[in-house]
Amino acid sequence: MEQFSLFFNSLFMALAMSAPYLVLGYIAAALIKEYVSRESLARHLGDKGIRPILNAVGIGALLPICSCGVIPLGVGVHRAGAARGTALAFMTSSPAISPVSVIMVAMMLGPMYLATYVIAALCGSFLIGCIGNRILRDQTRPVKNFDTIVERVQEEDEHHVVGIKKRTRFGRAMHWAFWELGAEISVDLTIGLSLAALVLAFLPIELTEAYLGTREIWPLLLVILISIPVYTCSVPTIPIVWALFMRGAMPGAMLAYMIAGPATNLGELNAIRRNMGLRTATFYATGLILVALLGGLIANHFVFVTYEYKAQMIAENELKVQECCVPMIFGDRVERNNLGRIVASVPGWHYPFIAALLVTISVGLYQRSTLRLSSEKKRGQEESNSYSEESKI
């Protein structure tokens, strides 16, 4: 019973402390989407040289798109004339970094780890773009018809544009922030926080230290090979990383996981293979493995070279990471590093954000249940029609 109590306490406190940063992240992402047109941004990706790669990395980091959502836009940019490496740089940085994930990493893991993560992801995306443009040389055509391409790759937004067409731009941004982006991410984040709470409540420290708590290269390879095929989003991985840190994981392994996991999955690699060729997909997967591995090694042996995990039980079912190593990852906020219980109470100004987040989670659950019921109803109708046709025959 104590473990279950610890689980629910951990989940609530994580949601309560994350709520303001999540809500503000949704708003920032929505304002970028509404006021910065993708058409104008995409036009900066079609020239040759270093500049379009830098543009691709920067634009990708600003757009709040997951690894699946970035595929049609990245492929569309390539078909419009952008070089393969430039398109891959965009498809690497966009799912790995977003305004929401940056705020979450700063809040949960601290500024030092945030700087390491952002620099590794941006530099890795840039390297993939530069090397890809040399290895995957193709006939890069002048950029044209971007309006048509962006219209095609944004078909997922059309269903709500008609209904909110009469709203102001700010109203449309807020609708998208909470009804679209927030509803989707909040549910996924709750799943991630639940997994993190399970880790904190039930995972033995000895197991994490044995597999992820060394500076050797094999934990990095293990994490990368597990994370690349699986679909993960950048935001839900952050609380999982936080929980694994609390159980003894090393910074390098967690950095490798945060780069390799959200950046791609088997579905995306297959889509790249179909649209850009097997050679491009192979290069992309290999490049991600090397970038994640290099980032993990640099984190372990250069940035956090003096980091040492030390923990002690200060009360029953309560773990406290000693102050000597906490600032290396989390800054000076030692009160956040108890197992499931945050010493400082939730500040009063958090509660409006908590209410907004809970409403957004409810909207997301409602949308998913409605979509599932609609799919099951449609499937039932198709089966019924098929049965009727067979009866007539």
HELIX and SHEET records of a PDB file:
HELIX    1   1 GLU A    2  TYR A   35  1                                  34    
HELIX    2   2 ARG A   38  ALA A   42  1                                   5    
HELIX    3   3 ARG A   43  LEU A   45  5                                   3    
HELIX    4   4 ILE A   50  LEU A   62  1                                  13    
HELIX    5   5 VAL A   70  ARG A   79  1                                  10    
HELIX    6   6 ARG A   84  ALA A   96  1                                  13    
HELIX    7   7 PRO A   99  LEU A  109  1                                  11    
HELIX    8   8 PRO A  111  ILE A  135  1                                  25    
HELIX    9   9 PHE A  146  VAL A  153  1                                   8    
HELIX   10  10 GLU A  155  ASP A  157  5                                   3    
HELIX   11  11 GLU A  158  VAL A  161  1                                   4    
HELIX   12  12 ARG A  169  HIS A  175  1                                   7    
HELIX   13  13 TRP A  176  LEU A  181  3                                   6    
HELIX   14  14 GLY A  182  PHE A  202  1                                  21    
HELIX   15  15 ILE A  205  LEU A  212  1                                   8    
HELIX   16  16 ILE A  217  SER A  227  1                                  11    
HELIX   17  17 SER A  234  MET A  246  1                                  13    
HELIX   18  18 PRO A  251  ALA A  263  1                                  13    
HELIX   19  19 LEU A  266  MET A  276  1                                  11    
HELIX   20  20 LEU A  278  ILE A  298  1                                  21    
HELIX   21  21 ALA A  299  VAL A  303  3                                   5    
HELIX   22  22 PRO A  327  PHE A  330  1                                   4    
HELIX   23  23 VAL A  334  ARG A  336  5                                   3    
HELIX   24  24 GLY A  348  HIS A  350  5                                   3    
HELIX   25  25 TYR A  351  LYS A  392  1                                  42    
SHEET    1   A 2 ALA A 311  ALA A 315  0                                        
SHEET    2   A 2 GLU A 318  VAL A 321 -1                                        
END                                                                             
